[in-house]
Amino acid sequence: MSEEYILELKGITKIFPGVKALNNVQFQLKAGEVHALMGENGAGKSTFIKVITGVHKAEEGEMFLNGQKVDFKGPRDAQAAGIAAVYQHATSYPDLTVAENIFMGHEIIRHGMIQWGAMNKEANKLLQRMNADFDATAEMGTLSVAQQQMVEIAKCLSTNARIIIFDEPTASLTRSESEELYRIIDQLKAEGVSIIFISHRFEDMYRVASRVTVFRDSQYIGTYDVDGITNADLIKAMVGREITDLFPKPDVKIGEEVLRVEHLSRTGFFKDVSFAVHAGEILGFTGLVGAGRTEVVESVCAITRADSGNVYLEGKETHFQSPSDAMDAGIILLPEDRQKEGLIMSWGLGRNVTLPVIEKYAKNGLNNEKKERELSKELLEEVDTKAVDIFQPASSLSGGNQQKVVVAKALAQEMKVVIMDEPTKGVDVGAKAEIYAIMGDLAKQGYAIILISSEMPEILGMADRILVMCNGRKTGELSRDEATQETILELAMEKGATTKGGAA
């Protein structure tokens, strides 16, 4: 092993029944380096991390730590060697305190007694290093996602970790929370901690990493200096082909108004929100996370009930009593959390697709399974879902393909308005391009589309008009031509809200 690297892996191969999850991959991490690991969903990144942390044992290959060959028998061996991981979803105990979570499994014990005072003191020292605004005695379940992530980092530091792996850490964070995470990572780097940073977001890589390694189809593709690789070359390395237009926005003639919302309010969530969307139009909803975007469309769909305001569909005022009423009328919501709200993960793809229209294929209490299978197969092929067959469980697919199943499920219904809430959250760049192409095709077919997104390039690249919200209020509305990242951010933070925007 080269003395230049604190961690080096060579020829790592991991095989599961019928699947080669890693195929002769390699990786090198320098001391005090932030090294990004990127690739499409299913490229092998998660399996690779589990090999490093001792969760999985590779069938082939070698791992060296500080120049010495290591062979971890389990996660405790990796932890003892100074390797820790911060995962996208916190693996915490919500009913325990922050200190209890931090020291779980390696409590401070003297004379057979847990030293609660000492643990609280040490936990507070770790939290102070990160400028945390909460105390070690706080209950974990009361913390925000960003605060819970701080606890996870503190947990790593409490084991004296010198190598920390961050797995999609910004996926559920606001812009300001992401900036705070970047600051913490910069601080850890300055302290000599080496970091492996997994992300689908290019801005994460550019902000924190000096080098990036790319995996594709379970294989090592290459390692590059972040300053020396273009977006186009990085995308090609990740997906194996050039994506000439990441945002394939079609030129569509905007038709008649389909949906109009006037002065919609819900106490504590949003106030006096008005907008309209037309046939063939993509209306972008943006703003900082927590601005009230999702809450507005949930009230439009009768998932929650607005206190005041009016909703008009094709010029007629609606009074939906339930989400099924909205669906029957043609307003279809593709939810942000596809796994909890969009799909039944243990079910096959076909049954997920036909679930909203199952009564159409039932007679005398019995399903016409042949017709049901034909429809689901046709729709899954239409959105180019990569799957073995329609009986494959949704849980077995990558995030991008799960999102395609959610779209196919929408296509099974009679649609007029399609609301897509963070449709590319947690999916790789190749799947993003495919989802954008599907969105463009829906617009060409004349559907009215509402795109809710926190991703600025996505909004600027795909929307015909952009509605900006802040703290539950509409602060502006911009045409495609006048929208820039700067103008949107001003409105998202209520700067310039009095000078920008107009009626829907």
C-alpha positions as CSV (number, residue, x, y, z in Angstrom):
1,M,0.0,0.0,0.0
2,S,1.1,3.6,-0.7
3,E,2.0,5.6,2.4
4,E,0.1,8.4,0.8
5,Y,-3.2,6.8,1.7
6,I,-4.9,6.4,5.1
7,L,-7.3,3.9,3.6
8,E,-6.9,1.8,0.4
9,L,-9.0,-1.0,-1.1
10,K,-7.9,-3.1,-4.0
11,G,-9.9,-5.6,-6.1
12,I,-13.0,-5.7,-3.9
13,T,-15.6,-8.1,-5.1
14,K,-18.9,-8.8,-3.2
15,I,-21.3,-11.4,-4.4
16,F,-24.9,-11.9,-3.3
17,P,-27.0,-14.8,-4.6
18,G,-27.3,-14.2,-8.3
19,V,-25.8,-10.6,-8.2
20,K,-22.2,-9.3,-8.3
21,A,-22.8,-6.2,-6.2
22,L,-19.1,-5.1,-6.5
23,N,-16.8,-6.2,-9.2
24,N,-13.1,-5.7,-8.7
25,V,-13.4,-2.1,-7.4
26,Q,-10.7,0.1,-5.9
27,F,-10.6,3.2,-3.7
28,Q,-7.9,5.4,-2.1
29,L,-8.4,7.9,0.7
30,K,-5.8,10.4,1.8
31,A,-5.4,11.7,5.4
32,G,-7.4,14.8,5.9
33,E,-9.1,14.5,2.5
34,V,-12.8,14.8,1.6
35,H,-13.3,12.3,-1.2
36,A,-16.6,12.1,-3.0
37,L,-18.1,8.8,-4.2
38,M,-20.6,9.1,-6.9
39,G,-22.6,6.8,-9.2
40,E,-26.1,6.0,-10.2
41,N,-28.5,4.1,-7.9
42,G,-27.4,0.5,-7.9
43,A,-23.8,1.3,-8.8
44,G,-22.6,-0.4,-5.7
45,K,-21.8,2.5,-3.4
46,S,-23.9,1.4,-0.4
47,T,-22.5,-2.2,-0.6
48,F,-18.9,-0.7,-0.8
49,I,-19.5,1.4,2.3
50,K,-20.8,-1.7,4.2
51,V,-17.6,-3.5,3.3
52,I,-15.5,-0.7,4.7
53,T,-17.6,-0.6,7.9
54,G,-17.5,-4.3,8.4
55,V,-21.2,-5.0,7.7
56,H,-20.3,-7.1,4.7
57,K,-17.3,-9.3,4.0
58,A,-15.9,-9.2,0.5
59,E,-15.3,-12.5,-1.3
60,E,-12.2,-11.0,-3.0
61,G,-9.9,-8.1,-2.5
62,E,-7.8,-6.4,0.2
63,M,-8.2,-3.4,2.5
64,F,-5.4,-1.5,4.1
65,L,-5.6,1.0,7.0
66,N,-2.6,3.2,7.8
67,G,-0.5,0.9,5.7
68,Q,-1.6,-2.3,7.5
69,K,-3.8,-5.0,5.9
70,V,-7.1,-5.3,7.9
71,D,-9.8,-7.9,7.9
72,F,-12.9,-6.8,9.8
73,K,-15.1,-9.5,11.3
74,G,-17.9,-7.0,11.9
75,P,-18.9,-3.4,12.5
76,R,-17.3,-3.3,16.0
77,D,-13.9,-4.1,14.4
78,A,-14.3,-1.1,12.0
79,Q,-15.4,1.2,14.9
80,A,-12.4,0.1,16.9
81,A,-10.2,0.9,14.0
82,G,-11.5,4.5,13.8
83,I,-14.1,4.1,11.0
84,A,-17.7,5.4,11.4
85,A,-20.6,6.3,9.2
86,V,-23.4,8.9,9.1
87,Y,-26.3,7.6,7.2
88,Q,-29.1,9.6,5.3
89,H,-31.7,8.4,7.8
90,A,-30.6,8.7,11.5
91,T,-30.3,5.3,13.2
92,S,-31.3,6.7,16.6
93,Y,-33.6,6.0,19.6
94,P,-36.2,8.8,19.6
95,D,-37.2,8.3,23.2
96,L,-33.7,8.5,24.6
97,T,-31.6,11.6,25.2
98,V,-29.0,13.0,22.9
99,A,-26.2,11.8,25.2
100,E,-27.7,8.3,25.5
101,N,-27.8,8.1,21.7
102,I,-24.2,9.3,21.3
103,F,-22.7,6.8,23.8
104,M,-25.0,3.9,22.9
105,G,-22.8,0.8,22.9
106,H,-19.8,2.5,24.4
107,E,-21.1,4.1,27.6
108,I,-18.8,5.7,30.1
109,I,-18.7,3.1,33.0
110,R,-16.8,3.2,36.3
111,H,-17.1,0.6,39.0
112,G,-19.9,-1.1,37.1
113,M,-22.0,2.1,37.0
114,I,-22.9,4.3,34.0
115,Q,-21.5,7.8,34.6
116,W,-24.5,9.9,33.4
117,G,-22.9,13.2,34.4
118,A,-19.7,12.4,32.6
119,M,-21.6,11.3,29.4
120,N,-23.7,14.5,29.4
121,K,-20.5,16.6,29.8
122,E,-18.6,14.9,27.0
123,A,-21.7,14.9,24.8
124,N,-22.1,18.7,25.3
125,K,-18.4,19.2,24.4
126,L,-19.0,17.3,21.1
127,L,-22.1,19.4,20.4
128,Q,-20.3,22.6,21.1
129,R,-17.7,21.7,18.5
130,M,-20.5,21.8,15.9
131,N,-22.2,24.9,17.3
132,A,-25.3,22.9,18.1
133,D,-28.2,24.8,19.5
134,F,-29.5,22.0,21.8
135,D,-28.4,20.2,24.9
136,A,-27.2,16.7,25.6
137,T,-30.2,16.1,27.8
138,A,-32.7,16.9,24.9
139,E,-34.9,14.0,23.8
140,M,-33.8,12.7,20.4
141,G,-37.3,12.6,19.0
142,T,-37.8,16.3,19.5
143,L,-34.9,17.3,17.2
144,S,-35.1,18.3,13.5
145,V,-33.5,16.2,10.8
146,A,-30.4,18.5,10.7
147,Q,-30.1,18.3,14.5
148,Q,-30.3,14.5,14.5
149,Q,-27.6,14.5,11.9
150,M,-25.4,16.5,14.2
151,V,-25.9,13.9,16.9
152,E,-24.9,11.2,14.4
153,I,-21.7,13.1,13.7
154,A,-21.1,13.5,17.5
155,K,-21.6,9.8,17.9
156,C,-18.8,9.2,15.3
157,L,-16.5,11.6,17.1
158,S,-17.2,10.0,20.5
159,T,-15.6,6.8,19.1
160,N,-12.5,8.8,18.1
161,A,-13.2,8.1,14.4
162,R,-10.5,9.3,12.0
163,I,-12.5,8.2,8.9
164,I,-16.1,9.3,8.6
165,I,-18.4,8.2,5.8
166,F,-21.3,10.5,5.0
167,D,-24.1,8.7,3.0
168,E,-26.4,11.2,1.2
169,P,-26.2,13.6,4.2
170,T,-27.9,16.6,2.4
171,A,-30.8,14.7,0.9
172,S,-33.3,15.9,3.6
173,L,-31.7,19.2,4.6
174,T,-32.6,22.8,3.7
175,R,-30.1,25.0,1.9
176,S,-29.0,26.7,5.2
177,E,-28.8,23.3,7.0
178,S,-26.6,22.0,4.1
179,E,-24.3,25.0,4.5
180,E,-24.0,24.3,8.2
181,L,-23.1,20.7,7.4
182,Y,-20.4,21.9,4.9
183,R,-19.0,24.1,7.7
184,I,-18.8,21.1,10.1
185,I,-17.1,19.0,7.4
186,D,-14.6,21.8,6.7
187,Q,-13.8,21.8,10.4
188,L,-13.4,18.1,10.6
189,K,-11.1,18.2,7.6
190,A,-9.0,20.9,9.4
191,E,-8.8,18.6,12.4
192,G,-7.3,15.9,10.2
193,V,-10.4,13.7,9.9
194,S,-10.7,11.9,6.5
195,I,-14.1,11.9,4.9
196,I,-15.9,9.8,2.2
197,F,-18.9,11.8,1.0
198,I,-21.6,10.0,-1.0
199,S,-24.0,12.3,-2.8
200,H,-26.1,12.6,-6.0
201,R,-25.8,16.4,-5.8
202,F,-23.0,18.0,-7.8
203,E,-23.1,21.1,-5.6
204,D,-22.1,18.9,-2.6
205,M,-19.1,17.5,-4.4
206,Y,-17.9,20.9,-5.6
207,R,-18.4,22.5,-2.2
208,V,-16.5,19.9,0.0
209,A,-14.5,17.4,-2.0
210,S,-11.1,17.6,-3.7
211,R,-11.4,14.3,-5.5
212,V,-14.2,12.1,-6.8
213,T,-14.4,8.4,-7.5
214,V,-17.1,7.1,-9.8
215,F,-18.7,3.6,-9.7
216,R,-21.0,2.3,-12.5
217,D,-22.7,-1.0,-12.7
218,S,-20.8,-2.3,-9.7
219,Q,-17.4,-1.5,-11.2
220,Y,-14.8,1.2,-10.6
221,I,-14.7,3.7,-13.5
222,G,-12.1,6.2,-12.3
223,T,-10.9,8.8,-9.8
224,Y,-10.7,12.5,-10.8
225,D,-9.7,15.8,-9.4
226,V,-12.9,17.8,-8.8
227,D,-11.3,20.9,-10.2
228,G,-10.2,19.0,-13.4
229,I,-13.4,17.3,-14.5
230,T,-16.4,18.9,-16.3
231,N,-20.0,18.2,-15.5
232,A,-20.4,16.5,-18.9
233,D,-17.5,14.2,-18.3
234,L,-18.6,13.3,-14.8
235,I,-22.1,12.5,-16.0
236,K,-20.7,10.4,-18.8
237,A,-18.6,8.5,-16.3
238,M,-21.6,7.9,-14.1
239,V,-24.2,6.8,-16.7
240,G,-21.9,5.5,-19.5
241,R,-23.3,7.8,-22.1
242,E,-23.5,11.5,-22.8
243,I,-26.6,13.4,-21.7
244,T,-26.6,16.3,-24.0
245,D,-29.6,18.0,-22.5
246,L,-30.2,17.3,-18.8
247,F,-33.4,19.4,-18.9
248,P,-35.2,18.4,-22.1
249,K,-37.9,21.1,-21.8
250,P,-40.2,20.8,-24.8
251,D,-41.6,23.8,-26.7
252,V,-45.3,23.4,-25.9
253,K,-48.1,25.7,-26.8
254,I,-49.8,26.6,-23.5
255,G,-53.5,25.9,-23.6
256,E,-56.5,26.8,-21.6
257,E,-56.5,27.3,-17.8
258,V,-57.1,23.9,-16.1
259,L,-56.7,24.7,-12.4
260,R,-57.1,28.0,-10.5
261,V,-56.6,28.5,-6.8
262,E,-57.7,31.8,-5.2
263,H,-56.8,33.1,-1.7
264,L,-56.2,29.7,-0.2
265,S,-55.3,29.8,3.5
266,R,-54.8,27.3,6.3
267,T,-54.0,28.7,9.7
268,G,-50.4,27.9,10.8
269,F,-49.3,26.6,7.3
270,F,-50.0,29.1,4.5
271,K,-52.0,32.3,3.8
272,D,-53.6,33.9,0.8
273,V,-52.0,31.8,-1.9
274,S,-53.3,32.2,-5.4
275,F,-52.1,30.7,-8.7
276,A,-53.3,29.1,-11.9
277,V,-51.8,26.4,-14.2
278,H,-52.8,25.7,-17.9
279,A,-52.8,22.8,-20.2
280,G,-49.3,21.9,-21.4
281,E,-47.7,24.2,-18.8
282,I,-45.2,23.3,-16.1
283,L,-45.7,25.6,-13.1
284,G,-42.7,25.5,-10.8
285,F,-43.3,25.8,-7.0
286,T,-40.1,26.6,-5.1
287,G,-38.8,28.2,-1.9
288,L,-36.9,27.0,1.1
289,V,-37.9,23.8,2.7
290,G,-40.8,24.5,5.1
291,A,-42.1,27.4,3.0
292,G,-45.5,25.7,2.7
293,R,-45.4,24.4,-0.9
294,T,-46.5,20.9,-0.1
295,E,-49.1,22.0,2.3
296,V,-50.8,24.1,-0.3
297,V,-51.1,21.3,-2.8
298,E,-52.3,18.9,-0.1
299,S,-55.1,21.2,0.6
300,V,-55.9,21.5,-3.1
301,C,-56.1,17.6,-3.1
302,A,-58.3,17.5,0.1
303,I,-55.6,15.6,2.0
304,T,-55.9,18.5,4.4
305,R,-58.7,21.1,4.6
306,A,-58.1,24.7,3.9
307,D,-59.7,27.3,6.2
308,S,-60.6,29.6,3.3
309,G,-60.2,30.1,-0.4
310,N,-61.5,28.6,-3.6
311,V,-60.3,26.0,-6.0
312,Y,-61.6,25.9,-9.6
313,L,-61.1,23.0,-12.1
314,E,-61.7,23.8,-15.7
315,G,-63.6,26.9,-14.6
316,K,-65.9,25.2,-12.1
317,E,-65.5,25.6,-8.4
318,T,-64.7,22.3,-6.6
319,H,-65.5,21.2,-3.1
320,F,-63.5,18.0,-2.6
321,Q,-64.4,16.1,0.5
322,S,-61.5,13.6,0.3
323,P,-58.4,12.8,-1.8
324,S,-60.3,10.2,-3.8
325,D,-62.7,13.0,-4.9
326,A,-59.7,15.0,-6.2
327,M,-58.3,11.9,-7.9
328,D,-61.6,11.1,-9.5
329,A,-61.7,14.7,-10.8
330,G,-58.3,14.3,-12.4
331,I,-55.9,16.0,-9.9
332,I,-53.1,13.5,-9.2
333,L,-50.4,14.0,-6.6
334,L,-47.1,12.2,-6.8
335,P,-45.9,12.6,-3.2
336,E,-42.4,13.6,-2.0
337,D,-41.9,10.4,0.0
338,R,-42.4,7.8,-2.7
339,Q,-41.7,4.9,-0.3
340,K,-44.1,5.8,2.5
341,E,-46.9,7.6,0.5
342,G,-46.4,6.7,-3.2
343,L,-45.9,2.9,-3.1
344,I,-46.6,-0.2,-1.1
345,M,-43.0,-1.4,-1.0
346,S,-43.7,-5.1,-0.4
347,W,-46.2,-5.3,-3.3
348,G,-45.3,-6.1,-6.9
349,L,-44.9,-3.3,-9.4
350,G,-48.0,-4.3,-11.4
351,R,-50.3,-4.2,-8.4
352,N,-48.9,-0.9,-7.3
353,V,-49.6,0.6,-10.7
354,T,-53.2,-0.6,-10.9
355,L,-54.1,0.0,-7.2
356,P,-56.0,3.3,-7.8
357,V,-58.1,1.8,-10.6
358,I,-58.5,-1.7,-9.4
359,E,-62.3,-1.5,-9.4
360,K,-62.3,-1.1,-13.2
361,Y,-60.9,-4.7,-13.4
362,A,-63.2,-6.3,-10.9
363,K,-66.5,-8.1,-11.7
364,N,-68.6,-9.8,-9.1
365,G,-65.9,-9.3,-6.6
366,L,-63.2,-10.9,-8.8
367,N,-60.3,-9.2,-10.5
368,N,-59.6,-9.6,-14.2
369,E,-56.0,-10.2,-13.6
370,K,-55.1,-10.6,-17.3
371,K,-56.3,-7.1,-18.1
372,E,-54.7,-5.7,-15.0
373,R,-51.3,-7.3,-15.9
374,E,-51.6,-6.0,-19.5
375,L,-52.2,-2.4,-18.3
376,S,-49.5,-2.4,-15.7
377,K,-46.9,-3.9,-18.2
378,E,-47.9,-1.3,-20.8
379,L,-47.5,1.7,-18.4
380,L,-44.3,0.5,-16.9
381,E,-42.8,0.1,-20.3
382,E,-44.1,3.6,-21.3
383,V,-42.0,5.1,-18.5
384,D,-39.1,2.7,-19.2
385,T,-39.0,1.1,-15.8
386,K,-35.9,-1.1,-15.4
387,A,-37.3,-4.2,-13.7
388,V,-37.3,-8.0,-14.2
389,D,-41.1,-8.3,-14.3
390,I,-44.3,-6.7,-13.0
391,F,-44.2,-9.1,-10.0
392,Q,-40.9,-7.7,-8.7
393,P,-41.5,-5.9,-5.4
394,A,-41.1,-2.1,-5.4
395,S,-38.6,-2.4,-2.6
396,S,-36.1,-4.0,-4.9
397,L,-35.9,-1.1,-7.3
398,S,-33.6,2.0,-7.2
399,G,-35.0,5.3,-6.2
400,G,-35.3,6.5,-9.8
401,N,-37.2,3.4,-10.9
402,Q,-39.5,3.6,-7.9
403,Q,-40.3,7.1,-9.1
404,K,-41.1,5.8,-12.5
405,V,-43.5,3.3,-11.0
406,V,-45.2,6.2,-9.2
407,V,-45.6,8.0,-12.5
408,A,-47.0,4.8,-14.2
409,K,-49.5,4.6,-11.3
410,A,-50.6,8.2,-12.1
411,L,-50.9,7.4,-15.9
412,A,-53.3,4.6,-15.0
413,Q,-55.8,7.2,-13.9
414,E,-57.8,9.9,-15.7
415,M,-55.5,12.9,-15.3
416,K,-55.9,16.6,-15.9
417,V,-53.4,18.0,-13.4
418,V,-50.3,16.2,-12.3
419,I,-48.6,17.5,-9.2
420,M,-45.0,16.2,-8.8
421,D,-43.5,16.9,-5.3
422,E,-39.7,16.7,-5.3
423,P,-39.8,14.0,-8.1
424,T,-36.0,13.6,-8.4
425,K,-35.2,13.6,-4.7
426,G,-32.6,11.0,-4.0
427,V,-32.2,9.8,-7.6
428,D,-29.0,9.9,-9.7
429,V,-28.3,12.1,-12.7
430,G,-29.3,9.5,-15.3
431,A,-32.6,8.8,-13.7
432,K,-33.2,12.6,-13.3
433,A,-32.8,13.1,-17.1
434,E,-35.3,10.3,-17.7
435,I,-37.9,11.7,-15.2
436,Y,-37.5,15.2,-16.8
437,A,-38.2,13.6,-20.2
438,I,-41.3,12.0,-18.9
439,M,-42.4,15.3,-17.4
440,G,-41.9,17.0,-20.8
441,D,-43.9,14.2,-22.6
442,L,-46.8,14.8,-20.1
443,A,-46.7,18.5,-20.9
444,K,-46.8,17.7,-24.7
445,Q,-49.8,15.5,-24.1
446,G,-51.6,18.6,-22.7
447,Y,-51.6,17.8,-18.9
448,A,-51.2,20.7,-16.5
449,I,-48.1,20.1,-14.3
450,I,-47.1,21.5,-11.0
451,L,-43.5,20.8,-10.2
452,I,-42.5,21.3,-6.5
453,S,-38.8,21.4,-6.1
454,S,-36.0,22.7,-3.9
455,E,-33.5,22.1,-6.7
456,M,-32.8,25.4,-8.4
457,P,-31.4,24.0,-11.7
458,E,-34.5,21.7,-11.9
459,I,-36.9,24.6,-11.5
460,L,-35.0,26.9,-13.9
461,G,-34.6,24.1,-16.4
462,M,-38.1,22.7,-16.6
463,A,-40.7,25.4,-15.5
464,D,-42.6,27.7,-17.8
465,R,-43.5,29.9,-14.8
466,I,-42.2,29.9,-11.3
467,L,-44.1,30.6,-8.1
468,V,-41.9,31.4,-5.1
469,M,-43.0,30.9,-1.4
470,C,-41.6,31.9,1.9
471,N,-43.0,31.3,5.4
472,G,-46.4,30.2,4.0
473,R,-46.9,33.1,1.6
474,K,-46.5,33.6,-2.1
475,T,-43.7,36.1,-2.4
476,G,-43.5,36.3,-6.2
477,E,-44.2,34.8,-9.6
478,L,-41.6,34.8,-12.4
479,S,-41.8,34.0,-16.1
480,R,-39.2,31.6,-17.5
481,D,-37.3,34.4,-19.2
482,E,-37.0,36.7,-16.1
483,A,-36.2,33.9,-13.6
484,T,-32.6,33.6,-12.3
485,Q,-31.2,31.9,-9.3
486,E,-30.6,35.3,-7.7
487,T,-34.2,36.6,-8.2
488,I,-35.6,33.3,-6.9
489,L,-33.4,33.3,-3.8
490,E,-34.4,36.9,-3.1
491,L,-38.1,36.0,-3.1
492,A,-37.5,32.8,-1.2
493,M,-36.0,34.8,1.6
494,E,-38.6,37.6,1.2
495,K,-36.0,40.1,-0.2
496,G,-37.6,42.0,-3.1
497,A,-41.0,40.4,-2.5
498,T,-42.6,43.9,-2.8
499,T,-41.1,44.5,-6.3
500,K,-41.3,41.1,-8.0
501,G,-44.2,38.9,-9.0
502,G,-47.8,39.3,-10.0
503,A,-51.2,37.7,-10.2
504,A,-51.5,34.2,-11.5
